[in-house]
Amino acid sequence: MESFGIAAFRSRQAVLRFDDQLRKAGIPTQIITTPRAISMGCGLSIRFDQRALPSAMEIYHTQQPSPNLIGFYIARNVEGRISVTSVRV
């Protein structure tokens, strides 16, 4: 089972801005299509190692939080199916 963190936003600009902030902090990221289970937003999200979730949330809170955040999630890929669990911001 593969697990990873996701940050989902309502705008592509917010995705790109936060992706840049995470990379500058040394957190490897990947811009992905938002999983269907989240089903809202601009269609793009940021994927990162699940262990970086606390750091990503800290960066979000200290870097002028975007009102476009949908939320942070932990995604699990089980046999090709992705399920997501919301994480409190």
LINLIN-V298245 format. One line per field, one symbol per residue. ss: DSSP state (H for helix, E for strand, C for the rest). psi: psi as a letter, one per 40 degrees, with the letter a starting at -180 (. if undefined). burial: # if it has 24 or more other ideal C-beta (glycine too) atoms within 12 Angstrom, else .. Layout:
ss: ???
psi: ???
burial: ???
//
This chain:
ss: CEEEEEEEECCHHHHHHHHHHHHHCCCCEEEEECCCCCCCCCCEEEEEEHHHHHHHHHHHHHCCCCCCEEEEEEEEEECCEEEEEEECC
psi: hhiiihhhieidddddddddddddeehhihhihhidddfiaeeiihhihdeedddddddddefghheehdiiihihhhfehhiihihh.
burial: ...######....##.###.##....#.#.##.##..#..#..#####.#.##.###.##.....#.########......#.#.....
//
